[in-house]
Amino acid sequence: AILAQDLGSRGLRSSPLAAMGHTKPVIVAWREASPIFAAADEIAGKKAPEEILTSAKEKLDSAKQADDKKALATAMIASATGYLALAATEKALLTAMEVRNIFRDINMPTEEATALLMIADVQLGKGLAEEALSAARESLRLAQTSGDKKIECAALQIMANSLLMLSRSEEALHTAIRALTVAKSTGDKAREASACAQIAEAQVAKGSADAARSKGDEAVALYKAAGDKKGEAYAMQSLAKVNVLRQDFDAALAACTNSQSIFEELGDEAGKASALNVAAGVHHAKGASAEGLKAAREALMIFRRAGDERGVRLCQETCALLRQKPEAKSEPEQVAPLGVTKLMPQCSAGVSGPAALPEEPWVSILRICGTSETRRLAGLVTVVTGASRGVGKGIAHMLAEAGAIVYVTGRSSPGKPTDVQVGGSPDETATAFQKLGGTGVAAHCDHNEEEHNLALVDVVEKNHGRLDLLVNNAPCAKKLEPGYFGAPIWTQSTGAISEEVQSGDFSHAAQIVRFTPSLRRGKGIVVNITSSQGSLVNAPAIPMGTFDGKVAAEQSHAELSQRLKSHGIHVINLWPGKVKTERVEMIAKEKGNLEVDLEMTRFSGQAVVKIAGMKQDELSRLVSTRCTLSSADIATWEADGYMHEGNIHTHATGGRTAFK
């Protein structure tokens, strides 16, 4: 696996160094460090990706029948290799994580360390630098414990690459120096040369041209001594970048030419294209953009022939950087009569405005979206609990409008609502979905009853075999009496506190656990609807039971999120703001309140639809940084143009107007 890192991903896009191609690959010690990984290579051989997966599946089945953990791990490593060849990085990552768990269970620390290197490599290729850094650190710890210097060196180099991607050049430099020290102890010149080249890259990122040149020259010399032509060629590309920093463009072009000649001799098309792309950056820095663009286009064609998608993207960025931009034509400034500079909709020339105002041409556009745009969640299997009314109903409606299959749960039935004042039932909610473009399934379910919950899981599993999105919205506690709000703490029932914790914490967590197998087979998104007013804001009017329940739920769900993210399940807590539910609207009418700036029930649905449409890498980043979000963090605009802001609760008494 090639752990290539270009300077452009470190925030240098506006620099001529922004698209100068690949650096020397880090020497990764997985394959040579473990006979199990060597056996996986034998399964893969030089087969096509589909053949690799077929062979791996056969080995996997036999290993399961024999209950042979080592053979199972070998087959799964081969599967991960096949997935990587097909660019199915998410499947490769999940497979590598399962391999790591197997090695940890059978107490094989060296193999576990190599599996962690595989995980870190895939994460780095996906741009998940923080996650790759974490995995490499864990691999380093295991390698130091077992005394394996090759794995230790590879882990340090992956850490340095991750730090460079995170623009932490000083830390990357120190880590690369540690890798060089370990590499020297192995006696492997190629490994030592790779560490020197990485130090040079870190020095370039810091802008230290002289120090970078010293290490770059040392890397070239070591590669020559080791007889590694490819390494020598990549090290010359690093030297080209160093010479650009030193403003020695002739030396930089000479290094690129030498690198290109070596790759041509080796028959390495991707390497040749990489050298051409670096040369394009040198030409740009020299001021010869036309020559640079010619080299970049040639590199682009070679990368396309070689099927190198990353190289294609890099060359496209280089071409965009070098392509001349047309100069904007400036219109002669006209003096506006009577100080009016623009024809307004309410002011027509000669009718309601100054007759001397010249009419300006204008275009009115009405955009009509087709179902291919609005039904962006078509086929997604979702469950929304407590969707008879309120926020749950709004979320279910928005999911159905986006084309999803929505299972709507609730205790109410037609003519027998659990809340007689506001009504509503799963049947009423699901019936409207056909007009919206989605599919609705009404499920009469009391989530306090274990049998009901298990039956719901069974129905979804039998009908679809997976679950893509679970929205935990239904509260399971009994409805509190009005006098309970604002009552002194010492008069509040401890039983009510227990019920609130049970409803928010245990009930939702248990629902996630029940659906875990189905979620792993689907997209694996869980959204728990909670409340910032019940957990973040310790308002005196809110009963202690509600406050304790919300806080306990969010903390336990955050911890559950960390445990499940390695299995491809992403758990998110969502805070709606103050919502205009049926009950809130009824109370406002009774008291004469003018609740004009509240969120509509479908506003949270907009946020859930956006979360459901995210890719796996977006969800991973979201969960790793913030497990709790407000609806306004994801969806800003209401259907009427009103803008909500996260972290702010407002109560307006004036009219509601669209944001301008």
Helices and strands as residue ranges (DSSP letters): G 7-10, G 16-19, H 30-33, H 35-44, H 49-66, H 69-85, H 89-105, H 109-125, H 129-146, H 149-165, H 169-186, H 189-206, H 209-226, H 229-245, H 249-266, H 269-286, H 289-306, H 309-322, G 337-339, H 371-374, E 381-384, H 390-401, E 405-410, H 426-431, H 433-436, E 439-444, H 450-464, E 469-472, G 482-484, G 489-491, H 494-501, I 502-506, H 507-521, E 525-529, H 532-535, H 544-564, G 565-567, E 570-575, H 582-591, H 601-612, H 616-625, E 628-630, H 631-634
